[in-house]
Amino acid sequence: MASVKNLKKDVNYVLGDIVDAVYLWEMFNPTVKNDAAQVIVDEAFASYDTLIAKINKKNVENKKAHFKAVRQELEQIATSLVRKINSL
């Protein structure tokens, strides 16, 4: 089982890269004023807070299953956000 520390790092890196991708899109498209980009960033920050809270949850019966579910949720959120970035 991967450590909790590594799972937290994965959440941080994945969602951080998504925020960076949005900012790069904004930098390379300065003439396009798109509020959807800020919505994606806000959603990434909210997802980060939610996932970290789930990771830090103490009273979990089956830790392995819980962390696996958190990792799967991270993948789903990341995929959704990347699709939104691609549609900008």
N, C-alpha and C positions, 0 to 999 in steps of 0.2 A: 504494500500500500504506500502510495506517495505521501509525503509529509504534508501537514497542514500549511507549513511555511511555503512549500512549493506551490500548493494550490492557490494561496493568496498572491504569490508572485505571478502565477498564470493569469489570474483575474486582472491584476494590475497591468501586466504587459499587453494582454489582448485588448482590453478596453482603452488603454492608453494609445495603442497603435491605431485604433479606430478613431479616436479624437484627433490624433495627428493627421490621419488621412483626410478628415473633414477640413482641418485647417489648411492642409496643402491644397485641397480643392478650392477653397476660398482664395488662397494666395494666387493660384494659377487662373482663376476666373474672377478678376476684380470688378469687371463691369456687370456681372450677374449678381443681383441682389436677391438672395434666396433665404427666406426665413426657415426653410426646412433644414438647412445645415445646422442652425442653432438648436433646433428641436432634436436633431440626432445627437448633438453633444450633450444636451440636457438629459436625454434618455440614457446615454452611456454613463453619465455620472449617477443617475438614479439607480441604474442596474448595478453599478459598482457598490453602492451603499447597501443594496438589498443582498447581493451575493456575500459580501463581507459579513453582514449580520447573520446570514445563514451559516457561514463557516464558523463563526464564533459562538454559535448556539451550544450550550453546555449539556443540556439534558436530552441527549439523543440516545436511543436504544442501540441501534446498529450503526456505528460510526462509518464503517466501510460503505454501506449502502447510502448513507446520508451524503457523504462526500462524493460518491459516484453520481448521485442525483444533482448535486451542485455543479459538478463538472459538465454534465449533460446540459444543464440549464445555461451554463456559460456558453457552450457551443451553439445552442439555439439562439441566444441573444446576439452573439457575435455574427452569426449567419444573417439574422434579420437586419442588423445594423449595416452590414456590408451591402446587402441588397438595397437598402435605402440610400447608401452613399452612391452606389452604381446608378441609381435612378435619378440622381441630381443632374 
